[in-house]
Amino acid sequence: MKALTKLIAVFVVFIFLPNASASAADKEIFSTAPRMNDGKKWRVGFYEGGPYTDYQKTFVATVNGLMELGWIEKTEIPPQEGERTKELWNWLTVNAKSKYIEFVKDAHCSANWDKKLRKKISDEVISRLNQKKDIDLIIASGTWAGMDLANDKHKIPTVVVSASDPLKAGIIKSIEDSGFDHVHARVAPFRYERQVQIFHDIVGFRKLGLVYENTDTGKVYAAIERVERIAKERGFEIVRCYSESDIPDQSLAMESVRKCFRELGEKKVGAIYVTVQNGVNRENIPELVKITNFHKIPTFSQSGSEEVKYGFFMSLAKASFKPNGIFHAKTLAKIFNGATPRQLDQIFESPPKIAINLRTAGIIGFDPPMEILGIADEIYQEIETPDQK
């Protein structure tokens, strides 16, 4: 009961954290109303480290946000398959009707999680920004992209989205200041702490399993420093297993994660914090769920509630990608209206929610108290099979 009371208190605190429009902290007041670029359309580019479901969903939500603000005519974006943004970009270049914005046809770039290709692609992107000068703003999706473009090698407005921890990754100088006039990166300073705190309050584990790539970028994705801080405060042990993540061969990345999950199961960890990485995806989640359910291990998805739908035990995440999309759309709109990215507030905490899978709870032998179910926003009765197209 004490842990449950603590959980509810933590949850209420985060509900009332500032999470709305962020305009109050902008350096000046900027309009979000549609306007042309001296009689021309604003030309937008896109760069990502590789395909990832959150990049796709954030981009969809941002485009929908631009429609809500009137920058693009409202239309229904077709359902997106897989985890790629390229198909959506191609659709937008043909079907997005706008007097104000152009998604430049050949301005979608991806390193496809290839470290060698990354250097080549990022150099080409920066060269285009400096030499061709046909891009007015570029969206940098993910940590790799943010790290590659948040520098003094160019001056084109850059909006970094879906980066796990922009501050720790060195993308920005501080949560209040990007450090570059042309760079903006959304930050959610309390996201990972609240995830681990609430997971611990509910499960009460003594050993927490962590699977991540043992590189600087891998540690950022997994929020290692933040998890270590909570572990020290609460006195639980972290049991680590190192995977391969930022590699072009996704099958190897997935097998490395499965191997680690089996290893953690054999070590009888009390729970697993399922971190964001290339090897945790729609294709692999069913196998990972089988492993953890066999060993009766509660899991928490760092990514969000969609993975709970597919069988991980629980998560704490945004109600949808819509709030993030509106935030990014307003950021773009303000830049088009004269703001420098550095003048705009970067802090945005998504409205919190709890998601829990009762089928998984039954399999692992966890009977959630009614009080927890009472504050849960999403309750899944079954384990759904992901669409892997």
C-alpha positions in Angstrom: 0.0 0.0 0.0 2.9 2.4 0.8 4.4 1.8 -2.7 1.0 2.3 -4.3 0.5 5.6 -2.5 3.9 6.7 -3.6 3.1 5.7 -7.2 0.0 7.8 -7.2 1.8 10.8 -5.7 4.6 10.6 -8.3 2.0 10.3 -11.1 0.0 13.3 -9.9 3.2 15.4 -9.7 4.0 14.7 -13.3 0.5 15.4 -14.4 0.9 18.9 -13.2 4.3 19.6 -14.7 4.3 22.2 -17.4 3.5 20.4 -20.6 1.4 22.7 -22.7 2.2 25.1 -25.5 5.7 26.2 -24.4 5.1 29.7 -25.8 5.5 31.3 -22.4 9.2 30.6 -22.5 9.9 31.8 -26.0 12.2 34.8 -26.1 9.6 36.8 -28.0 6.0 36.3 -29.2 5.9 34.8 -32.6 2.9 34.1 -34.8 2.1 30.6 -36.1 -0.2 31.9 -38.9 0.7 30.7 -42.4 2.8 33.1 -44.5 4.9 32.7 -47.7 8.6 33.1 -48.0 8.8 36.4 -50.0 6.2 35.1 -52.4 7.6 31.6 -52.6 7.0 28.4 -50.6 9.2 27.4 -47.7 11.3 24.4 -48.8 11.6 21.6 -46.3 14.2 18.8 -46.1 14.4 15.7 -43.9 17.4 13.7 -42.5 17.3 10.6 -40.2 19.8 8.1 -38.9 17.6 5.2 -40.1 14.0 3.9 -40.1 12.4 3.8 -36.7 8.7 3.8 -35.8 8.8 6.8 -33.5 10.3 8.9 -36.3 7.5 7.9 -38.7 4.8 8.6 -36.1 6.3 11.9 -35.0 6.6 13.1 -38.6 2.9 12.1 -39.4 1.8 14.0 -36.2 3.9 17.0 -37.3 2.3 17.1 -40.7 -1.1 16.8 -39.1 -0.2 19.7 -36.8 0.7 21.8 -39.8 -2.7 21.0 -41.3 -4.4 22.1 -38.0 -2.5 25.4 -38.2 -3.5 26.0 -41.8 -0.1 25.6 -43.4 -1.2 22.5 -45.4 -4.8 21.8 -46.7 -6.4 19.2 -44.5 -6.4 15.7 -45.9 -6.2 12.2 -44.5 -2.7 10.8 -44.5 -2.8 7.1 -45.6 -1.9 4.5 -43.0 1.8 4.0 -42.9 3.3 0.5 -43.2 6.6 -0.6 -41.5 8.7 2.0 -39.9 10.0 4.1 -42.8 9.5 7.8 -43.4 10.6 7.7 -47.1 7.2 6.5 -48.3 5.4 9.2 -46.4 7.8 11.8 -47.8 7.1 10.6 -51.4 3.4 10.8 -50.7 3.7 14.4 -49.4 5.8 15.6 -52.3 2.8 14.7 -54.6 -0.3 15.0 -52.4 0.3 17.7 -49.8 -1.6 20.8 -51.0 -0.1 24.0 -49.7 0.5 27.6 -50.7 3.2 27.8 -48.1 5.3 24.7 -47.8 7.0 22.4 -50.2 8.4 19.0 -49.2 11.4 18.9 -51.6 11.2 15.7 -53.6 14.9 14.7 -53.4 15.5 16.1 -49.9 14.7 13.0 -47.8 18.0 11.5 -46.6 18.6 8.4 -44.4 21.8 6.8 -43.2 19.9 3.5 -42.8 21.8 2.8 -39.5 25.1 2.4 -41.4 27.9 4.1 -39.5 30.1 4.4 -42.7 27.2 5.7 -44.8 26.2 8.1 -42.0 29.4 10.2 -42.5 28.9 10.3 -46.3 25.2 11.2 -46.1 25.6 13.9 -43.4 28.5 15.5 -45.4 26.3 15.5 -48.5 23.4 17.1 -46.5 25.6 19.8 -45.1 27.2 20.5 -48.4 23.7 20.9 -50.0 22.6 23.2 -47.2 25.7 25.4 -47.8 26.2 25.2 -51.6 22.8 24.5 -53.2 20.9 26.6 -50.7 17.5 25.2 -51.8 16.4 24.1 -48.4 14.9 26.7 -46.0 14.5 24.4 -43.0 15.5 20.8 -42.3 13.9 18.3 -39.9 16.6 16.2 -38.2 14.8 13.0 -36.9 16.5 11.1 -34.1 19.8 11.3 -32.2 22.1 10.5 -35.0 20.6 13.2 -37.2 20.6 15.8 -34.4 24.2 15.1 -33.6 25.2 15.5 -37.3 23.4 18.8 -37.9 23.6 20.6 -34.6 26.9 22.3 -35.3 28.5 25.3 -36.9 29.0 23.7 -40.3 25.9 25.3 -41.6 23.3 27.9 -40.7 20.0 26.5 -42.1 17.2 26.3 -39.4 17.3 22.7 -38.0 14.5 21.2 -35.9 15.5 18.1 -34.1 12.7 15.7 -33.3 12.5 12.2 -31.6 16.0 12.5 -30.1 16.1 10.4 -26.9 18.2 12.8 -24.8 19.4 15.8 -26.8 21.3 17.3 -23.8 23.2 14.1 -23.0 23.9 13.5 -26.7 25.5 16.9 -27.0 23.0 18.1 -29.5 22.1 21.1 -27.3 24.0 23.2 -24.7 21.2 23.1 -22.1 17.5 22.4 -21.9 16.9 26.2 -22.1 19.5 26.9 -24.9 20.4 24.9 -28.0 23.8 26.7 -28.2 23.3 27.5 -31.9 21.0 30.1 -33.4 19.8 27.7 -36.1 19.1 24.7 -33.9 16.0 23.7 -31.9 15.6 20.3 -30.2 12.6 19.3 -28.1 13.5 18.0 -24.6 11.5 16.1 -22.0 13.8 16.3 -19.0 11.7 14.1 -16.7 10.5 11.4 -19.1 12.8 8.5 -18.2 13.0 9.2 -14.5 9.3 9.0 -14.2 9.2 5.8 -16.2 11.6 3.9 -14.0 10.2 5.4 -10.8 6.6 4.3 -11.6 7.8 0.9 -12.8 9.7 0.3 -9.6 6.7 1.5 -7.5 4.4 -1.0 -9.2 6.7 -4.0 -9.5 9.2 -3.5 -6.6 12.0 -5.2 -8.4 15.5 -5.6 -6.8 17.3 -6.4 -10.0 16.5 -4.5 -13.2 17.7 -5.9 -16.5 18.9 -3.4 -19.2 19.8 -4.3 -22.8 21.6 -1.6 -24.8 24.5 -1.0 -27.1 27.6 -0.2 -25.1 28.5 3.0 -27.1 28.0 6.6 -26.3 25.0 6.8 -28.5 23.6 3.5 -27.2 23.8 4.8 -23.7 22.0 8.0 -24.7 19.2 6.0 -26.3 18.8 3.8 -23.1 19.0 6.8 -20.8 21.7 5.0 -18.8 22.7 7.9 -16.5 19.1 8.6 -15.6 18.4 4.9 -14.8 21.6 4.7 -12.8 20.5 7.7 -10.8 17.1 6.2 -9.9 18.8 2.8 -9.1 21.2 4.6 -6.6 18.3 6.5 -5.0 16.1 3.4 -4.6 18.8 0.8 -4.0 18.1 -1.7 -6.8 20.7 -3.4 -8.9 21.1 -3.0 -12.7 22.0 -6.1 -14.6 23.4 -5.2 -18.0 23.6 -7.0 -21.3 25.1 -5.4 -24.4 23.4 -5.7 -27.7 24.2 -4.4 -31.2 21.9 -1.7 -32.4 23.2 0.9 -34.8 24.1 -1.5 -37.6 22.6 -1.9 -41.1 21.9 -5.6 -40.6 18.7 -5.5 -38.6 18.6 -9.4 -38.3 21.8 -9.3 -36.3 20.5 -6.4 -34.1 17.4 -8.4 -33.4 19.2 -11.6 -32.5 21.6 -9.7 -30.2 18.6 -8.4 -28.2 16.9 -11.9 -28.1 20.2 -13.3 -26.8 20.3 -10.7 -24.1 16.7 -11.3 -23.0 17.4 -15.0 -22.7 20.5 -14.3 -20.7 18.6 -11.9 -18.3 15.9 -14.6 -17.9 18.5 -17.1 -16.9 19.9 -14.6 -14.4 16.4 -14.3 -12.9 16.2 -10.5 -13.0 13.1 -9.0 -11.4 12.2 -6.8 -14.3 13.4 -5.6 -17.7 13.4 -2.0 -18.9 13.0 -2.4 -22.6 15.1 0.4 -24.1 14.8 2.0 -27.6 17.1 0.4 -30.1 17.2 -1.0 -33.6 16.7 -4.6 -32.4 13.4 -3.9 -30.6 10.9 -3.5 -33.4 7.5 -4.9 -34.6 9.1 -7.9 -36.1 11.1 -8.8 -33.0 8.7 -7.8 -30.2 6.6 -11.1 -30.3 9.8 -13.2 -29.7 10.9 -10.9 -26.9 7.5 -11.1 -25.3 7.7 -14.9 -25.5 11.0 -14.9 -23.7 10.0 -12.6 -20.9 6.6 -14.2 -20.4 8.3 -17.7 -20.2 10.6 -16.4 -17.4 7.7 -14.5 -15.9 9.5 -11.2 -16.0 7.6 -7.9 -16.0 8.7 -5.5 -18.7 8.5 -1.8 -19.3 8.6 -0.3 -22.7 10.7 2.9 -22.9 9.2 3.6 -26.3 5.5 3.7 -25.3 2.1 2.1 -25.1 2.1 0.6 -28.6 4.6 -2.0 -27.5 2.4 -2.8 -24.5 -0.4 -3.6 -27.0 2.0 -6.1 -28.5 2.8 -7.8 -25.2 5.2 -5.9 -23.0 3.8 -5.6 -19.5 3.4 -1.8 -19.2 4.6 1.6 -20.1 4.2 5.3 -19.3 4.0 7.3 -22.4 2.2 10.1 -24.3 -1.5 9.6 -25.0 -0.7 9.9 -28.6 1.9 11.5 -30.9 -0.5 14.4 -31.5 0.7 16.7 -28.7 4.3 16.3 -29.9 3.2 16.9 -33.5 1.4 20.1 -32.6 4.5 21.3 -30.6 6.8 20.7 -33.6 4.4 22.2 -36.1 4.2 25.4 -34.0 8.0 25.4 -33.8 8.2 25.3 -37.6 5.5 27.9 -38.0 7.2 30.3 -35.6 10.5 29.9 -37.5 8.8 30.6 -40.8 7.4 33.7 -39.1 10.8 35.1 -38.3 11.9 33.3 -35.1 15.4 31.9 -34.9 15.2 28.3 -33.6 17.3 29.3 -30.5 14.7 31.8 -29.5 12.0 29.1 -29.0 11.4 27.0 -25.9 12.6 23.4 -26.2 10.9 21.9 -23.1 7.8 19.9 -23.8 6.6 17.1 -21.5 3.9 15.0 -23.1 0.8 14.4 -21.0 1.5 11.2 -19.0 -0.5 8.0 -19.1 -0.2 4.4 -17.9 -0.7 1.5 -20.2 -0.9 -2.1 -19.0 -1.4 -5.5 -20.7 -3.6 -7.7 -18.5 -3.0 -10.8 -20.6 0.7 -10.5 -20.0 0.1 -9.7 -16.4 -1.8 -13.0 -16.1 0.9 -15.0 -17.8 3.7 -13.6 -15.6 1.6 -14.0 -12.4 1.2 -10.3 -11.6 -2.2 -9.3 -10.2 -2.4 -5.5 -10.5 -4.2 -3.7 -7.7 -7.5 -2.1 -8.6 -6.0 1.3 -7.7 -3.4 0.9 -10.5 -6.1 -0.1 -13.0 -8.1 2.9 -11.9 -5.3 5.3 -13.0 -4.4 3.4 -16.2 -5.4 5.1 -19.4 -4.9 2.1 -21.7 -5.7 -1.5 -20.6 -5.1 -4.2 -23.1 -6.9 -7.5 -22.6 -5.0 -9.5 -25.2 -1.5 -9.6 -26.9 -1.9 -8.3 -30.4 0.3 -9.3 -33.3 2.1 -6.4 -34.9 1.6 -5.5 -38.5 5.1 -6.2 -40.0 4.5 -4.9 -43.5 
